[in-house]
Each structure stands twice: as structure tokens, then as C-alpha cells.
């Protein structure tokens, strides 16, 4: 079983959205038993909090099931326990590589790199645009799942 961890700053918007969208895409493709999918944060600011209401609303609008969850921070053990460590922006990559000793096994990737794009997924906490974030996540996830 392949294990994927999606990572963003607070683990209340982008990474949990990616987690639940990915689970739905895998289920729709009949591949849900091939993967274990979770999400985490690089910061401690939102630890213990559920998903942002805007993220929940966007997932609901698009028919993506989700459950109540608690934000958590990445740990040293995550590096050995996950096969794919997927960041939402370059700042996340910086903190992930710092936590995991510069990524010696080349597991840390930017999600949109799978779609051939060298750019961040905008944080809707700041932009307020959960629809744009959702579209970027679907694009990155679709391409990622075709390649792994």
C-alpha cells in the first residue's frame, strides 16, 4: 500500500481538501485499497482545529465527502512512514525539507509539479478563493494519481 501525506501551513484548508479530494478520486477509480491518504501542517498554529468552514463548503459544493478532523503537525516519523510527501507551496517544501533533513529519499514534491507547473497552490485562508484552490487541487491530484 502506498502512503501519501499532503502538507500545507495550517492543515485546515489546502492539505485536508487535497486529502478528501484524493480519497474520492481513488474511490471513483476503484483504487482506494491501494493507498493510505492523510494530511498535516508545517506550523503549530491550527493544531487540533477542524477544517476551515470555507474548505468544507467547497468540498460539499463539489460532492466530496469529508469528516470532522483535527489538524496536526508533521513529525519526524512521517518521513519514514509515507512514500509521497506532497506540499502545497514552496514555503511548505522548505519547512518539510528542514524537518526531514533535506529529503534524502526524494519524497518531497510540490503538488502542481505533477501537472507540469512550477507554482504554488494559493492559500484560500488569505485569498478567500476556495474555488480556485479546489480547481488547482483537482488538476494536481489527477495528474499525480496518473503518475504514481
C-alpha angles and dihedrals in degrees: 000000000000117000123212127190118190115204134196135154102277106007092232103095124015104021097046089044088052090048095054096039089050092050090052093048090049092048092048089051093048090243101110092113091057095063144046111206130192140147139222145173135247091214134054096224098103102028110151095015124123123236119297112268090238091056091050091049092050093049091048092048089055097044095251113148118224139168136216110278142170123239115240136185124242115263135206089250092058089075094061094035099054131060096201124036106189122192126197097214142009092261089058089050090053093053093041092053090046091053093046102043098260096310101279093186095048094240098134115093139162108245096228091051086079087062091050093255126129098205142096128258103243116246108242089202085076103026098040087216104123091162092061091047091049092052092050091048093051091049094049095042094048091053093042093053091050090055103044 
